[in-house]
């Protein structure tokens, strides 16, 4: 399969969007964790946001590897 410059540009932009979404998920996780008392366990929603961020970063890395 031949990769064109427009494919490379689109892949780069898509990767940037995925990484931005991952950063936002990390911020949501941090905000939710900050709202809980220090002695409480981490809220499940914060863990969900962290997992979502990890998956988004992994997909962005796969996209980079496929170029």
C-alpha positions as CSV (number, residue, x, y, z in Angstrom):
1,X,0.0,0.0,0.0
2,X,1.3,3.4,-1.0
3,X,1.2,6.2,1.6
4,X,0.6,9.6,0.2
5,X,1.4,12.9,1.9
6,X,-2.3,13.6,2.5
7,X,-2.5,10.2,4.3
8,X,0.4,11.2,6.5
9,X,-1.1,14.6,7.3
10,X,-4.5,13.0,8.2
11,X,-2.8,10.3,10.3
12,X,-0.8,13.0,12.1
13,X,-3.9,15.0,12.8
14,X,-5.8,12.0,14.0
15,X,-3.0,11.0,16.3
16,X,-2.9,14.6,17.7
17,X,-6.7,14.4,18.4
18,X,-6.3,11.0,20.1
19,X,-3.5,12.3,22.3
20,X,-5.6,15.4,23.2
21,X,-8.5,13.2,24.2
22,X,-6.1,11.1,26.3
23,X,-4.9,14.3,28.1
24,X,-8.4,15.4,28.8
25,X,-9.3,11.9,30.2
26,X,-6.2,12.2,32.5
27,X,-7.4,15.6,33.6
28,X,-10.9,14.3,34.4
29,X,-9.3,11.4,36.4
30,X,-7.2,13.9,38.4
31,X,-10.2,16.2,39.1
32,X,-12.3,13.3,40.3
33,X,-9.5,11.9,42.4
34,X,-8.9,15.4,43.9
35,X,-12.5,15.5,45.0
36,X,-12.3,12.4,47.1
37,X,-10.8,12.4,50.6
38,X,-7.2,11.2,50.8
39,X,-8.2,8.1,52.9
40,X,-10.9,7.0,50.4
41,X,-10.1,4.6,47.6
42,X,-9.8,6.0,44.2
43,X,-13.3,6.5,42.6
44,X,-14.1,4.0,39.9
45,X,-14.9,6.8,37.5
46,X,-11.4,8.1,37.9
47,X,-10.0,4.6,37.1
48,X,-12.3,4.5,34.1
49,X,-10.9,7.8,32.8
50,X,-7.3,6.6,33.3
51,X,-8.1,3.4,31.4
52,X,-9.7,5.4,28.6
53,X,-6.6,7.6,28.4
54,X,-4.3,4.6,28.2
55,X,-6.4,3.1,25.4
56,X,-6.4,6.4,23.5
57,X,-2.6,6.7,23.8
58,X,-2.1,3.1,22.7
59,X,-4.3,3.7,19.6
60,X,-2.3,6.8,18.8
61,X,0.9,4.8,19.1
62,X,-0.5,2.1,16.8
63,X,-1.4,4.8,14.3
64,X,2.1,6.1,14.4
65,X,3.6,2.6,13.9
66,X,1.4,2.0,10.9
67,X,2.8,5.0,8.9
